[in-house]
Amino acid sequence: MEATGMIRSDVGIEYPDIQYHFVPLVISYDGSSSLREHGFQVHAGPNRSKSRGRVEAVSRDPATPPEIRFNYLSHPDDLVEWRKVCLSFHFLLPHAVSKG
């Protein structure tokens, strides 16, 4: 079971701008296999990135994979948003991990 949480990173923001995913197992980043150890993972990211990628057909043959350009962090505001995401872990993780 996966859980999701959203927060506003600052006062005055109209919508939650950071999203967290809590996963109670250890998986490879591409999700292809889970490891046999105990663990959990937390993934986070901004909700409304301004960067835009594209998916483009490169052939009329439907079996030919499209060209995919993610174009991550191509808009300067996205770097600001990711900095907020990283800083939010400074406040989140000490409260989320038990010191037992």
VOPAGU-2260 file (C-alpha; in pm, 1 decimal, decimal comma):
REM VOPAGU-2260
SITE   aa  ch    i         X         Y         Z
SITE  MET   A    0       0,0       0,0       0,0
SITE  GLU   A    1     134,1     341,1     -95,8
SITE  ALA   A    2      39,7     663,9      80,0
SITE  THR   A    3      51,6    1013,8     -61,5
SITE  GLY   A    4      68,6    1345,7     117,6
SITE  MET   A    5      70,1    1701,1     -10,6
SITE  ILE   A    6     183,8    2020,9     157,6
SITE  ARG   A    7     210,4    2391,6      89,5
SITE  SER   A    8     575,2    2492,8     116,9
SITE  ASP   A    9     502,8    2850,8     216,5
SITE  VAL   A   10     231,8    3082,3     347,5
SITE  GLY   A   11      17,0    3231,2      73,4
SITE  ILE   A   12      47,5    2947,1    -175,3
SITE  GLU   A   13    -300,2    2866,5    -304,9
SITE  TYR   A   14    -248,6    2493,9    -361,7
SITE  PRO   A   15     -22,7    2219,4    -222,6
SITE  ASP   A   16     297,8    2252,5    -421,3
SITE  ILE   A   17     491,5    1950,1    -288,8
SITE  GLN   A   18     378,3    1588,5    -305,7
SITE  TYR   A   19     522,0    1295,5    -108,2
SITE  HIS   A   20     484,6     923,2    -176,2
SITE  PHE   A   21     551,6     678,0     106,7
SITE  VAL   A   22     618,9     321,2      -7,9
SITE  PRO   A   23     652,7      44,4     258,0
SITE  LEU   A   24     903,0    -164,2      63,9
SITE  VAL   A   25    1236,4    -130,2    -109,6
SITE  ILE   A   26    1222,9    -126,6    -489,0
SITE  SER   A   27    1463,2     -37,0    -764,4
SITE  TYR   A   28    1400,9     313,6    -892,7
SITE  ASP   A   29    1239,2     192,3   -1215,3
SITE  GLY   A   30    1000,2     -27,4   -1013,6
SITE  SER   A   31    1107,0    -344,1   -1193,9
SITE  SER   A   32    1179,6    -553,2    -885,4
SITE  SER   A   33    1145,0    -534,8    -512,5
SITE  LEU   A   34    1433,4    -624,8    -285,0
SITE  ARG   A   35    1395,5    -888,9     -16,1
SITE  GLU   A   36    1504,0    -664,1     272,6
SITE  HIS   A   37    1275,2    -467,9     502,6
SITE  GLY   A   38    1252,3     -97,6     441,5
SITE  PHE   A   39    1057,4     194,4     307,8
SITE  GLN   A   40    1107,2     469,0      56,0
SITE  VAL   A   41     992,8     828,3      39,4
SITE  HIS   A   42     966,3     998,4    -298,2
SITE  ALA   A   43     886,2    1366,6    -336,2
SITE  GLY   A   44     851,7    1627,6    -604,7
SITE  PRO   A   45     686,4    1952,7    -703,3
SITE  ASN   A   46     323,5    1932,6    -816,9
SITE  ARG   A   47     319,3    2185,6   -1099,0
SITE  SER   A   48     650,1    2193,7   -1281,7
SITE  LYS   A   49     669,1    2454,0   -1555,6
SITE  SER   A   50     910,8    2250,8   -1767,5
SITE  ARG   A   51     749,6    2077,7   -2061,4
SITE  GLY   A   52     871,0    1772,6   -2244,6
SITE  ARG   A   53     739,1    1606,2   -2553,6
SITE  VAL   A   54     652,7    1271,6   -2704,6
SITE  GLU   A   55     696,0    1254,4   -3080,2
SITE  ALA   A   56     622,7     982,4   -3333,7
SITE  VAL   A   57     935,3     908,9   -3536,8
SITE  SER   A   58     777,1     662,8   -3779,8
SITE  ARG   A   59     440,6     572,5   -3928,5
SITE  ASP   A   60     502,8     219,7   -3798,3
SITE  PRO   A   61     306,5     190,5   -3469,3
SITE  ALA   A   62     558,2     -66,7   -3339,6
SITE  THR   A   63     838,0     191,9   -3348,8
SITE  PRO   A   64     884,6     352,6   -3006,4
SITE  PRO   A   65     830,9     729,0   -2995,0
SITE  GLU   A   66    1104,0     976,9   -2912,4
SITE  ILE   A   67    1056,6    1097,8   -2554,8
SITE  ARG   A   68    1221,4    1413,0   -2423,8
SITE  PHE   A   69    1147,6    1470,7   -2055,1
SITE  ASN   A   70    1313,7    1814,0   -2047,0
SITE  TYR   A   71    1340,1    1815,4   -1667,8
SITE  LEU   A   72    1443,2    2145,5   -1503,3
SITE  SER   A   73    1436,3    2341,3   -1828,4
SITE  HIS   A   74    1234,7    2623,0   -1667,6
SITE  PRO   A   75    1423,3    2828,9   -1404,2
SITE  ASP   A   76    1128,3    2818,3   -1159,9
SITE  ASP   A   77    1161,7    2439,7   -1139,6
SITE  LEU   A   78    1500,7    2470,3    -969,0
SITE  VAL   A   79    1338,7    2691,2    -704,3
SITE  GLU   A   80    1059,2    2435,9    -655,8
SITE  TRP   A   81    1301,6    2142,3    -625,4
SITE  ARG   A   82    1503,7    2334,6    -367,5
SITE  LYS   A   83    1184,4    2367,7    -161,1
SITE  VAL   A   84    1127,1    1991,6    -194,4
SITE  CYS   A   85    1479,1    1910,9     -72,5
SITE  LEU   A   86    1458,1    2156,0     217,5
SITE  SER   A   87    1121,8    2012,8     323,1
SITE  PHE   A   88    1291,2    1680,8     405,7
SITE  HIS   A   89    1496,4    1863,4     667,5
SITE  PHE   A   90    1172,3    1922,9     858,1
SITE  LEU   A   91     980,3    1607,6     761,5
SITE  LEU   A   92    1219,4    1319,3     820,9
SITE  PRO   A   93    1319,8    1382,8    1185,5
SITE  HIS   A   94     949,5    1358,4    1276,2
SITE  ALA   A   95     876,4    1060,9    1050,0
SITE  VAL   A   96    1150,4     826,1    1171,2
SITE  SER   A   97    1112,7     673,5    1516,3
SITE  LYS   A   98    1409,6     703,5    1749,7
SITE  GLY   A   99    1322,9     379,5    1930,2
